[in-house]
Amino acid sequence: MYRNGELVHQDFPAADVAHLLEDHSAVVWLDLCSPSEADIALLRDDLGLHDLAIEDALGERQRPKVDRYPSHLFLAVHAVSYADHEVTTTEVDVFVLPRVLVTVRENDSYPLDGVLRRWDSGTTLAPSGVSFLLHGLLDDVVDGHHAAAQALEDDIEDVEDEIYQEKPHLGRKILKLRRALVQLRRVALPMREILGSLIHRDHSLVDDTLMPYYLDVKDHTLFTAELTESLRELVTNLREAEVAVQGNRLNSIMKKVTSWAAIIAVPTAISGYYGMNVPYPGFEQRWGFWVATTGILGLSYFLYLMFKRRDWL
């Protein structure tokens, strides 16, 4: 609980929220991780949360959005983490009331340490109340999107180098990167509309003091969106480059196989000719053996030099 921009109380049970709000100078943040229906019902009764908003918070995953109800706003955002070419998302549902911010996390895979650091470092903005708390949360979520996009970009560049080094299992890596990028874009791109709605919608949530900070977060969402758009083109080019390299490698292998087959065909033909059960020039003669042997070695060496000069071997 904040009073006049200063932290005065923490670690209180959810049942005390209504009592704390009797102080009209108080601003309360309540975080619920994997809440039960009873926890949400308590908030519905004490804070007057809309049934549809509660249903969205307790139901299946929601797309990123912001909904406006008569007494509060409801936001659904997704925090992300990136590791081993995979993106993990955590839904965070937010109820924004005049003096209360309620966050509902589906699990604890999204820690709030970064949000708390932003709140602790922005004490001069704390008098803005709920708008200040919401900014810290959105700023941390958007920064997580940007960090994931940059990590994806680094991995894509590494795979680009590996393609021309002919390393194995690149196709699987490219598919994982593509899947991770799709998941990131699905939760990062709608943040532009969410920030735009909070800034431009006709309500008094964002005051003049915090407006530049919200605009800064929106700029970060636009930059992340542009970065993911360029990454999508890079991933597409990766797949095309891999196919081209595989085609070139296959052509090189076919040239080598064909060249060696042509060289092997020379001794096969000569030995097959001399293996016939009919008289032939040099039959049962020493010089016939040497002619056959010299022909095998000479023609095979000639073909080898010719293919080598053409870079077929």
Summary of the structure (lengths in Angstrom):
residues: 313
radius of gyration: 34.7
end to end distance: 76.3
largest distance: 119.9
contacts: 893
relative contact order: 0.08
helix: 62%
strand: 14%
